[in-house]
Amino acid sequence: MVAATPVSRFAAGSLTWYSVLIALSVLLSYIMVIREEKRRLLPVNTAADAFIYFIPTGIIGARLYYVVFSLSQFALNPIRALFIWEGGLAIYGAIIGGIAGVYLYARRKRLSLALLMDMYAPFLALSQAIGRWGNYFNQEAYGYSVSNPRLMFFPAAVLIATGDIPQWHYATFFYESIWNLFVFCVLLRIRRKPLRTGDLFLTYLMLYGLGRTLCEAMRSDSLMIWGDTIRVSQLIGAITFIVIATYFIIRTYNKRRRNNSR
């Protein structure tokens, strides 16, 4: 049973649970992508070689994104921008950086970027579902304080050690972890259907964008812009969901219209 508040941030010595969970998510994703590579009849070692590009560019993108929107945290000690084990990796930055890395690999090997991203899509969602638990151990990515005593239990809420007395906050990291696990299951189910190349990755972006939009509205530590009035991730999530959903709707409508006109 998971406690309402973590016993420690550290798994062993100075090794943080955040780092352990990120490594675990990468390892599991890698194992599953290897199997997906075979299923899609891609050249041997495609997944392994792409990971060499995807992982470092993804981590760099995730950290840069977070730092850019949190400059005040690093103004007095800029070197802390390199301390990724303390937390502060933004998934949208990871996606952008990861796509850039896979693009470089796809161009070098003359492979389809969309096909490679389809291969990764389900396992990105799984990695996020696992990685969100790093926020639990780091005591971050939680929601507003809970005032209803009936909700003061885990996993509805989580105890955060702010000040002398721990306070209950909505466990938004847990909500998003469960949503990402749901997205993973959906993508696994539909990946064997005759989809257009790129559709699986677009579906991942659309569903993740929807979940992030909803969860971000409850967060108390969101990255903000425009005078702390707009939540960056919520804005990006909403735009992503609307644009991709609209694209799918228009494409389906046009397809049905063409079929009806025959």
N, C-alpha and C positions, 0 to 999 in steps of 0.2 A: 504493500500500500504506500502511495506517495504521500509524504508529509506536506502540510500546508505551507511550510517554509523549509528551504534546504538546510541541511546540517552544515555544509561547507561548500565553497566554490571549487575546492580542490579535490581531485580524484586521488592523487598521491603526490606528496611533496609539493612542488610548485606547478605540477601538471593540473590544469583546470579541466573541469567537466566540459566546459565550452569547447575546448580544443579536442577532447576525446570524442565528443558527439559529432563535431564537424568531420573528424577523421573517419569515424564510423559511417557517417552518411556517405562520404566519398567512396569508401571501400565497398559498401553494399551496392551503391549505384554502379560502380565500375564492374562488379561481378555480374550484375543484371544486364548492363549494356553489352558486355561481351556475348551474352546469350542472344541478345537482340540483334547484334551484328550478324551472327550466324543465321538467324531467322530471316533477315533481310538480304541474305546472300551477298553481303559486302565483302570486300577484300580482307583477308586475314590481317589482324592487328590494326584495323581501322579505328576501333574504339580506343585501343591503347595509345595510338599515336595522337588521336584527337584530344585525349585527356591531357597530354603533355602541353597542348595549347590552351585547352579549356580551363583547367584548374588555376594556373597562375594568373591568367588574364581575368578570370572570374573573381579571384580574391582581390586583385588590384582594383578592379572596377568597383567591387563591393565596398572596399575601404575608402576609395577616392570619393565615391558618392556620399558616404556618411560624413567624411571630413569636410567636404565642400559645404554641406548644409549644417555643420556643427562647428564652424571655425572658432567660435568663442571658447569652446572647450579646450582648444589646443593653442590658444594665443600665448599663454604664459609658458608653456612647455611643449613646443612644436614636435619634439621627438616622440611624444606620446602618440602621435598619429601613426606610428609604426607598431604600436602595441596592440595587435589585433586580438590577442588572447584576453584582453580586458573587455571584449565585446565591441560592438559598433561596426557590424558588417551589414550593408543594406542590400536586400535581395535584388532590387531593380538594377543597382549598380553591378551586381554579380551577373545578372542576365545580359546586360549590355556588354560587359567585359567578356563574358563567356562567348557570346555570339561573335564578337570581334575576333577572338582567338580561333573559334571553329571556322570562321570565314577565311582566315589566313591559311588554315590547314586545308580546307576544301579547295581553295584556289590553287594551292601548291599541288594537290593530288588530283585536281580536275574532277572533283566530286560535287554533288548537289548539296548546297548549304541547307536547303529545306529538308532534304532527306536525312541529313545528319542531325538536325535539330529535332525532327520527328523521333529519331532513335533515342534521343536524350530526354524528351519531354516527360514521360511518366516518372522517370527517375529523378528529375529535378524536383517534382512535387514530393516524392518520397524523401529526398534529402532535406527539403524544407520542413517536412513533418517531424523529422528527427532533430534537425538543427534547432528548431524552436525551443526544445527543452534546455538548450544552453542558456536561453533567456531566464528560465526558471532558476538555474543555479547562480546566474549572475544578478538575479533580482532586478530584471529590466523587462521592457516591453509589456508592462502591465497596464491595466486600465485605471479609471477613476476610482476613488475610494467608495466602499460599499457602506451604505447606511442601513440597509434592511438586514436585521439579524438573521432572517431565514436564509439569506444568501451567503452567510459567513461560514462557508465550508468549501473545501477543495473537492472538485475542480471548478466550482462556480466562481470561486474567488481564491486569492492567494495572500498569505501574510507577508507583508513587506516591512523590513526593518528600517523604517524611517524615524529617526529620532530615538527617544528612550523607549517608546512603546510601539511595538509592531502594529501596523494597521492593515485591515483587509482591503484588497483592491481586486477589481475584476481581472480574472486570469485570461487576458486577451491572448497571451502567448499560447495557451492551451487551446483556446477556440480556433486559432489559426492553424495549429498543429493538426487538429481533428479535421478541419476543412481541407488542408493539404493532403491528408490521408484519403479523404473522400475523392479528391481530384485524381490522385494516383490510381485509385480503384476504377474510376470512370475511364481514364485514359487506357488502362490495361484492357478494359472490356472492349473498347471501340477500336483499338489499334489494329485488330485483325480484319476490320471491315474495309471494303474498297473505298478508301479515302483519297482525295487529291494529295499529292506530295505537299507537305507543309501544313495541312489541316490539323494534324494532331498537335503540333506545336502551337498553332493559333488557338486551338481549343484550350490548351494548357494556359496560355496567356489570358484568354477570356475568363476562364473559371477562376484563376488565381486573382485576376483583377477584381472580380466581383467579391470574392471573399475578403480580399485586403481592404476594399472600399468599406465594407461593413465593419470589419474588426477595427480598422484604423479610427473609426468614429468614436470608439470607446477608449482609445489609448490616451494616456496622460503624458507620454514622453515622445510624441511624434516630432519628426523633423518638420519645421515650419518655414514658410516664405511669406513675403509681402506683409511685413509687420506682424508676424505671428498670427495671421488670420487664416491661412490656407495650409492644410496638411499635405505635404509633398506626395507621400505615398498614396494617400486617398485620392488626390487629384489624378495622379498617373493611373491608378487602378480603375477609376471611373471612366477616364478617357479610353483606356485600353479595352475595357469591357464593351463600351458603347460602340466604338469603332469596329471591333471585330464582330460583335453581334450584328451590327448593321450590315456589314459585308456579307456575312453568312445569309442573312434574311434576303438581301437584294439578289444574291446569287441563286438562292433557292427559288425566289419568285421568277427570275428570268428563265430559269431552267424549266419551270412548270409552264410558263407562258409559251416557250418554244415548243414544248411537247404538245400543248393544246392546239397550237396552230398547224400542226402537221395533219 
